[in-house]
Amino acid sequence: MDNETFKKRIIQLQPSLQKVAESILNDADQATDAVQDTLLKIWDHRRRMNRVSNLEGYCVTAVKRRCIDLLHEQHPSVPIDEEALMLADTVVDDNFEERYQQARALIDQLPERQREIVLMKYEQEMPNSEIEKALQISSTNLYTILSRAYKTLREAMDRQNNNCHERR
């Protein structure tokens, strides 16, 4: 990847990457640092970037991982729900509404209890402790139900992606 391509394809993603980092870190300055660190690393490895098929997805994932590293450095004992990070992709693009509708359709296909908990967590933005109280379930049970829901959603998204690639 040359300088011009880097400017066109990577630098234009910076505002979206900033939003992703801020949503994870809740600190604009740290988010800016995380994005800059990530862009520098991508610049250092720009020759390999030609092999990346989804550059936006790659950059978002790299920023998320940098943010996770920063959180671990600050609070090594705080567990980070990486599954939630994968589902909470906040990059704004032209296909957001379409992707939201697709995700919502997949969530609607979940078993009732899984669907209820996923919607409480992501649409109502309830913390796990409130979900546990509202449904009178243990944290272990909540974790198990969410893990199963994430697995089901991942598999459904993989099937959807494979169907899209087969049609092309």
C-alpha positions in Angstrom: 0.0 0.0 0.0 1.5 3.3 -1.0 1.1 6.7 0.7 -1.8 7.8 -1.5 -3.8 4.6 -1.0 -3.1 4.9 2.8 -4.5 8.4 2.8 -7.6 7.5 0.8 -8.5 4.2 2.5 -7.2 4.4 6.0 -7.1 8.0 7.1 -10.8 8.5 6.0 -11.7 5.8 8.6 -10.2 7.8 11.5 -13.5 9.5 12.6 -15.3 6.1 12.7 -12.4 4.5 14.5 -12.4 7.3 17.0 -16.1 6.6 17.8 -15.3 2.9 18.3 -12.4 3.7 20.6 -14.4 6.3 22.6 -17.3 3.9 23.0 -14.9 1.3 24.6 -12.6 3.6 26.6 -15.1 6.4 27.5 -12.3 8.9 27.2 -11.7 11.0 24.1 -8.0 11.6 24.7 -7.3 7.9 25.3 -9.4 7.0 22.3 -7.3 9.4 20.1 -4.1 7.8 21.4 -5.5 4.3 20.7 -6.5 5.3 17.1 -3.1 7.0 16.5 -1.2 4.0 17.8 -3.3 1.7 15.6 -2.8 3.8 12.5 0.9 3.9 13.1 1.1 0.2 13.4 -1.0 -0.2 10.2 1.4 2.3 8.5 4.4 0.2 9.6 2.8 -2.9 8.1 1.3 -1.2 5.1 3.0 -3.5 2.6 1.0 -6.4 4.0 -2.3 -4.5 3.9 -2.8 -5.4 0.2 -3.7 -8.9 1.4 -6.5 -7.7 3.7 -9.9 -8.2 2.0 -11.9 -6.1 4.5 -9.8 -3.1 5.4 -12.4 -1.3 7.4 -13.2 -4.4 9.5 -9.4 -5.0 10.0 -8.9 -1.4 11.2 -11.9 -1.6 13.6 -10.7 -4.9 15.0 -7.2 -3.5 15.5 -8.6 -0.4 17.3 -10.8 -2.6 19.5 -7.8 -4.8 20.4 -5.7 -1.7 21.2 -8.4 -0.4 23.5 -8.7 -3.8 25.2 -4.9 -3.7 25.8 -5.2 -0.2 27.3 -8.0 -1.3 29.6 -6.0 -4.3 30.7 -3.0 -2.1 31.4 -5.1 0.3 33.5 -7.2 -2.3 35.3 -5.7 -5.7 35.0 -8.4 -7.4 37.1 -11.4 -5.9 35.2 -12.9 -8.6 32.9 -13.7 -7.3 29.4 -16.7 -8.8 27.6 -15.1 -9.3 24.2 -18.2 -11.0 22.9 -20.2 -7.8 23.6 -17.5 -5.7 21.9 -17.9 -7.9 18.8 -21.6 -7.3 18.7 -21.4 -3.6 19.5 -19.8 -2.4 16.3 -20.4 1.3 16.3 -18.8 2.2 13.0 -21.2 4.5 11.2 -21.5 3.8 7.5 -24.0 3.9 4.7 -25.2 0.3 5.4 -25.9 0.8 9.1 -29.7 0.6 8.8 -29.5 -2.5 6.6 -27.0 -4.2 9.0 -29.1 -3.2 12.0 -32.2 -4.8 10.4 -30.2 -8.0 9.5 -28.9 -8.2 13.1 -32.4 -7.6 14.5 -33.8 -10.3 12.3 -31.2 -12.7 13.6 -31.9 -11.7 17.2 -35.6 -12.2 16.7 -34.8 -15.9 15.7 -33.1 -16.6 19.0 -35.0 -18.7 21.6 -37.2 -16.5 23.7 -35.0 -16.3 26.8 -31.8 -15.6 24.8 -33.7 -12.9 22.8 -35.1 -11.3 25.9 -31.7 -11.1 27.6 -29.9 -9.8 24.5 -32.5 -7.1 24.0 -32.3 -6.1 27.7 -28.5 -5.9 27.4 -28.2 -4.1 24.1 -31.4 -2.2 23.4 -32.3 -1.3 27.0 -28.6 -1.1 27.9 -29.2 -2.8 31.2 -26.2 -3.8 33.2 -25.8 -7.5 33.9 -26.7 -7.1 37.6 -30.0 -5.5 36.7 -30.8 -8.3 34.2 -30.0 -10.9 36.9 -32.4 -9.2 39.4 -35.2 -8.6 36.8 -35.1 -12.2 35.7 -34.1 -13.7 39.0 -31.2 -15.6 37.6 -27.6 -16.1 38.7 -24.6 -14.4 37.0 -23.4 -17.8 35.9 -26.8 -18.5 34.3 -26.8 -15.1 32.6 -23.3 -15.7 31.3 -24.3 -19.1 29.9 -27.4 -17.7 28.2 -25.5 -14.8 26.6 -22.7 -17.2 25.5 -25.2 -19.4 23.8 -26.9 -16.4 22.2 -23.6 -15.0 20.9 -22.6 -18.4 19.5 -26.0 -18.8 17.7 -25.7 -15.2 16.3 -22.1 -15.8 15.2 -23.1 -19.0 13.4 -26.1 -17.3 11.8 -23.9 -14.4 10.6 -21.4 -16.9 9.2 -24.1 -18.7 7.3 -25.4 -15.3 6.0 -21.9 -14.2 4.9 -21.3 -17.6 3.2 -24.6 -17.3 1.3 -23.6 -13.7 0.2 -20.2 -14.9 -1.0 -21.8 -17.8 -2.9 -24.1 -15.5 -4.8 -21.2 -13.3 -6.0 
